[in-house]
Amino acid sequence: MFKINFKPEEFLAHPAMTAIFVIDFFILAFGRLPGLVNVILLGVLVYISMFFGSRLVVPEDNQPSSPEETAQAK
């Protein structure tokens, strides 16, 4: 399983993405918007969550991190 290490400096390194994430979350939580707009905003929220999730994951020591390392290990 993946380990997530919360690093505030990663959010500060991407201020535009962080601002869009926070604004999008509050619009979806408290806004009354049409269904199609909600679906689009939810897709944006999932994309940004996946972006930050990929930045915050702690790689395992025993796994190769790139396809080249995988080919060399075989």
PyRosetta script that sets phi, psi and omega in degrees:
from pyrosetta import init, pose_from_sequence

init()
pose = pose_from_sequence("MFKINFKPEEFLAHPAMTAIFVIDFFILAFGRLPGLVNVILLGVLVYISMFFGSRLVVPEDNQPSSPEETAQAK")
pose.set_psi(1, 155.0)
pose.set_omega(1, -179.0)
pose.set_phi(2, -82.5)
pose.set_psi(2, 144.2)
pose.set_omega(2, 172.7)
pose.set_phi(3, -104.5)
pose.set_psi(3, 135.2)
pose.set_omega(3, 177.5)
pose.set_phi(4, -107.4)
pose.set_psi(4, 126.8)
pose.set_omega(4, 178.3)
pose.set_phi(5, -110.7)
pose.set_psi(5, 112.8)
pose.set_omega(5, -178.3)
pose.set_phi(6, -72.2)
pose.set_psi(6, 117.6)
pose.set_omega(6, 179.0)
pose.set_phi(7, -124.9)
pose.set_psi(7, 106.0)
pose.set_omega(7, -179.5)
pose.set_phi(8, -59.9)
pose.set_psi(8, -29.8)
pose.set_omega(8, -178.7)
pose.set_phi(9, -66.1)
pose.set_psi(9, -23.2)
pose.set_omega(9, 176.9)
pose.set_phi(10, -69.8)
pose.set_psi(10, -37.4)
pose.set_omega(10, 176.7)
pose.set_phi(11, -70.3)
pose.set_psi(11, -36.9)
pose.set_omega(11, 178.6)
pose.set_phi(12, -70.8)
pose.set_psi(12, -24.3)
pose.set_omega(12, 179.0)
pose.set_phi(13, -73.9)
pose.set_psi(13, -19.0)
pose.set_omega(13, -179.6)
pose.set_phi(14, -127.2)
pose.set_psi(14, 71.9)
pose.set_omega(14, -173.7)
pose.set_phi(15, -66.4)
pose.set_psi(15, -34.4)
pose.set_omega(15, -179.6)
pose.set_phi(16, -67.3)
pose.set_psi(16, -43.5)
pose.set_omega(16, 179.2)
pose.set_phi(17, -65.5)
pose.set_psi(17, -38.9)
pose.set_omega(17, 178.7)
pose.set_phi(18, -65.4)
pose.set_psi(18, -42.9)
pose.set_omega(18, 179.5)
pose.set_phi(19, -64.5)
pose.set_psi(19, -43.3)
pose.set_omega(19, 178.2)
pose.set_phi(20, -63.2)
pose.set_psi(20, -40.2)
pose.set_omega(20, 179.1)
pose.set_phi(21, -61.1)
pose.set_psi(21, -48.7)
pose.set_omega(21, -177.4)
pose.set_phi(22, -66.4)
pose.set_psi(22, -45.8)
pose.set_omega(22, -179.5)
pose.set_phi(23, -64.0)
pose.set_psi(23, -43.9)
pose.set_omega(23, 179.5)
pose.set_phi(24, -61.6)
pose.set_psi(24, -43.0)
pose.set_omega(24, 179.8)
pose.set_phi(25, -61.1)
pose.set_psi(25, -46.5)
pose.set_omega(25, -178.4)
pose.set_phi(26, -70.2)
pose.set_psi(26, -33.2)
pose.set_omega(26, 175.4)
pose.set_phi(27, -64.5)
pose.set_psi(27, -43.5)
pose.set_omega(27, 179.2)
pose.set_phi(28, -69.1)
pose.set_psi(28, -35.3)
pose.set_omega(28, -177.5)
pose.set_phi(29, -74.1)
pose.set_psi(29, -39.5)
pose.set_omega(29, -171.3)
pose.set_phi(30, -118.4)
pose.set_psi(30, -7.7)
pose.set_omega(30, -177.2)
pose.set_phi(31, -88.2)
pose.set_psi(31, 155.4)
pose.set_omega(31, 174.7)
pose.set_phi(32, -114.6)
pose.set_psi(32, 90.2)
pose.set_omega(32, -176.3)
pose.set_phi(33, -115.7)
pose.set_psi(33, 160.9)
pose.set_omega(33, 176.4)
pose.set_phi(34, -61.0)
pose.set_psi(34, 158.4)
pose.set_omega(34, -174.8)
pose.set_phi(35, -57.6)
pose.set_psi(35, -43.8)
pose.set_omega(35, -178.4)
pose.set_phi(36, -65.3)
pose.set_psi(36, -39.4)
pose.set_omega(36, 178.1)
pose.set_phi(37, -64.8)
pose.set_psi(37, -40.3)
pose.set_omega(37, 177.3)
pose.set_phi(38, -61.2)
pose.set_psi(38, -41.2)
pose.set_omega(38, 179.5)
pose.set_phi(39, -64.9)
pose.set_psi(39, -43.0)
pose.set_omega(39, 178.7)
pose.set_phi(40, -63.6)
pose.set_psi(40, -45.4)
pose.set_omega(40, 179.0)
pose.set_phi(41, -65.2)
pose.set_psi(41, -35.6)
pose.set_omega(41, 176.6)
pose.set_phi(42, -66.1)
pose.set_psi(42, -39.4)
pose.set_omega(42, 176.0)
pose.set_phi(43, -62.5)
pose.set_psi(43, -40.8)
pose.set_omega(43, 177.2)
pose.set_phi(44, -64.5)
pose.set_psi(44, -41.4)
pose.set_omega(44, 179.4)
pose.set_phi(45, -63.8)
pose.set_psi(45, -40.8)
pose.set_omega(45, 177.7)
pose.set_phi(46, -65.6)
pose.set_psi(46, -42.0)
pose.set_omega(46, 179.0)
pose.set_phi(47, -60.8)
pose.set_psi(47, -47.1)
pose.set_omega(47, -179.0)
pose.set_phi(48, -67.0)
pose.set_psi(48, -37.0)
pose.set_omega(48, 176.9)
pose.set_phi(49, -63.1)
pose.set_psi(49, -40.5)
pose.set_omega(49, 177.8)
pose.set_phi(50, -67.6)
pose.set_psi(50, -36.2)
pose.set_omega(50, 177.4)
pose.set_phi(51, -61.2)
pose.set_psi(51, -50.7)
pose.set_omega(51, -179.8)
pose.set_phi(52, -69.4)
pose.set_psi(52, -32.7)
pose.set_omega(52, 176.5)
pose.set_phi(53, -63.0)
pose.set_psi(53, -38.7)
pose.set_omega(53, 178.1)
pose.set_phi(54, -70.6)
pose.set_psi(54, -27.5)
pose.set_omega(54, 178.8)
pose.set_phi(55, -79.1)
pose.set_psi(55, -28.9)
pose.set_omega(55, -173.3)
pose.set_phi(56, -97.9)
pose.set_psi(56, -4.7)
pose.set_omega(56, -177.9)
pose.set_phi(57, -70.8)
pose.set_psi(57, 142.9)
pose.set_omega(57, 177.7)
pose.set_phi(58, -96.7)
pose.set_psi(58, 115.4)
pose.set_omega(58, -178.7)
pose.set_phi(59, -68.7)
pose.set_psi(59, 144.7)
pose.set_omega(59, 176.7)
pose.set_phi(60, -78.2)
pose.set_psi(60, 148.5)
pose.set_omega(60, -177.0)
pose.set_phi(61, -70.3)
pose.set_psi(61, -31.9)
pose.set_omega(61, -174.2)
pose.set_phi(62, -88.4)
pose.set_psi(62, -3.1)
pose.set_omega(62, 179.4)
pose.set_phi(63, -100.7)
pose.set_psi(63, 136.8)
pose.set_omega(63, 173.2)
pose.set_phi(64, -68.1)
pose.set_psi(64, 142.7)
pose.set_omega(64, -175.4)
pose.set_phi(65, -95.0)
pose.set_psi(65, -9.5)
pose.set_omega(65, -179.4)
pose.set_phi(66, -138.3)
pose.set_psi(66, 160.0)
pose.set_omega(66, 178.4)
pose.set_phi(67, -61.6)
pose.set_psi(67, -31.3)
pose.set_omega(67, 179.3)
pose.set_phi(68, -65.5)
pose.set_psi(68, -41.0)
pose.set_omega(68, 177.9)
pose.set_phi(69, -66.5)
pose.set_psi(69, -33.7)
pose.set_omega(69, 177.5)
pose.set_phi(70, -64.7)
pose.set_psi(70, -42.1)
pose.set_omega(70, 179.9)
pose.set_phi(71, -67.7)
pose.set_psi(71, -36.9)
pose.set_omega(71, 179.3)
pose.set_phi(72, -70.8)
pose.set_psi(72, -30.4)
pose.set_omega(72, -178.4)
pose.set_phi(73, -71.0)
pose.set_psi(73, -24.4)
pose.set_omega(73, -177.7)
pose.set_phi(74, -83.2)
pose.dump_pdb("model.pdb")
